[in-house]
Amino acid sequence: RKTVSSRSSSGITVFPSTTCALGDPRLKHLTRGRIYFLPGGHQWDAVDYPRIFVATLPITAQQTIILLEQERFPVERRMLLLAGGAPEGDENLESAAQRELLEESGYQGTLELLIKGFAQHAAANTATANIYVAWDCQRISEPKLDEVEKIAGLRPLEFTRQQVRNLLARGDPRLDSTLFAALCVLMAQGRL
């Protein structure tokens, strides 16, 4: 197999790479990456994850904010995060956001696009997310978790606006980067 390099607009040489376990059936998503060769002999590795994801912050009519808590195995702690995931098949982003919200939290609401194309972990991978707020949410069912979400102990938690502002003010390390971005935008807009 031929390796092809390219040069970015900043003059950095980029080589595609593969994981050492390419072909391992246990690796469903992590299959490709890029190696950036920087000036001075430095190197930067990133995972190619060229999908757009959706993430949704549910806020009830009573102004309760629903955050999800789940074990995040790479950082070895429980994190607070938004309901989210990837579109399935030809599903559009808004439909995926509604579906993920309902599956993971049991809530449904009126969506508003808050941030388009948020680079969740730009230093490590190529994934981006559209972040939504779901207003006037109502719980209409129990969450319908997949096996991984069950293993990770995913569960919705209710917070008041003041409790969420306190999490932000103290820089709570449980706040996922996507959740943090959504809360900061709402705070800056005077809507939190």
NORVEN-V334877 format. One record per backbone hydrogen bond with DSSP energy under -0.5 kcal/mol. NH is the residue of the N-H (numbers start at 1). CO is the residue of the C=O. E is the energy in kcal/mol with one decimal. If there is no record, write none. Layout:
NH,CO,E  NH,CO,E
This chain:
4,2,-0.5  6,14,-2.3  8,6,-0.5  8,12,-2.6  11,8,-2.1  13,37,-1.2  14,6,-3.2  15,35,-2.6  16,4,-0.8  17,33,-2.4  19,31,-0.8  22,19,-1.6  24,21,-2.6  27,24,-2.0  28,26,-1.2  31,29,-1.4  33,17,-2.1  34,46,-2.8  35,15,-3.1  36,34,-0.5  36,44,-3.6  37,13,-3.1  37,35,-0.6  38,36,-0.8  38,42,-2.8  41,38,-1.0  42,39,-0.7  44,36,-2.3  46,34,-2.2  47,124,-3.1  48,32,-1.7  49,47,-0.8  51,49,-2.6  53,128,-3.0  54,85,-2.9  55,130,-1.9  56,83,-3.0  57,132,-2.3  58,56,-0.7  58,66,-0.7  59,134,-2.9  60,64,-2.9  61,137,-0.9  63,60,-1.9  65,159,-3.2  66,58,-2.5  66,64,-0.5  67,65,-0.6  67,157,-2.4  68,81,-2.8  69,155,-2.7  70,79,-2.1  71,152,-2.7  72,77,-2.6  73,71,-0.7  75,72,-0.9  76,72,-0.9  76,73,-0.6  77,72,-1.2  79,70,-3.0  80,174,-3.8  81,68,-2.9  83,56,-1.6  85,54,-1.9  87,52,-0.6  91,88,-2.1  96,92,-2.3  97,93,-2.3  98,94,-2.2  99,95,-2.6  100,96,-2.9  101,97,-2.2  102,98,-2.3  103,99,-3.0  104,100,-2.6  105,101,-2.1  106,101,-0.8  106,102,-1.2  107,101,-0.8  108,138,-1.8  110,135,-2.3  111,109,-0.6  112,133,-2.0  114,131,-3.0  115,131,-1.9  117,115,-0.5  118,129,-3.0  120,118,-1.2  120,127,-0.6  122,119,-0.7  124,121,-2.2  125,121,-2.6  126,47,-1.4  128,51,-1.4  129,118,-1.9  130,53,-2.6  131,115,-3.1  131,129,-0.6  132,55,-3.2  132,130,-0.5  133,112,-2.4  134,57,-2.5  135,110,-2.8  135,133,-0.7  137,59,-2.4  138,108,-2.3  140,106,-2.8  140,138,-0.6  141,106,-1.5  144,103,-2.6  145,143,-0.6  150,146,-2.1  151,147,-2.5  152,148,-2.4  153,150,-1.2  154,149,-2.6  155,69,-1.9  157,67,-3.2  159,65,-2.3  164,160,-2.0  165,161,-2.7  166,162,-2.3  167,163,-2.0  168,164,-2.2  169,165,-2.8  170,166,-2.0  171,168,-1.4  172,167,-2.6  175,172,-1.8  176,80,-2.5  176,174,-0.5  180,176,-2.9  181,177,-2.2  182,178,-2.1  183,179,-2.7  184,180,-2.4  185,181,-2.2  186,182,-2.3  187,183,-2.5  188,184,-2.7  189,185,-1.8  190,187,-1.4  191,186,-3.1  192,186,-0.6
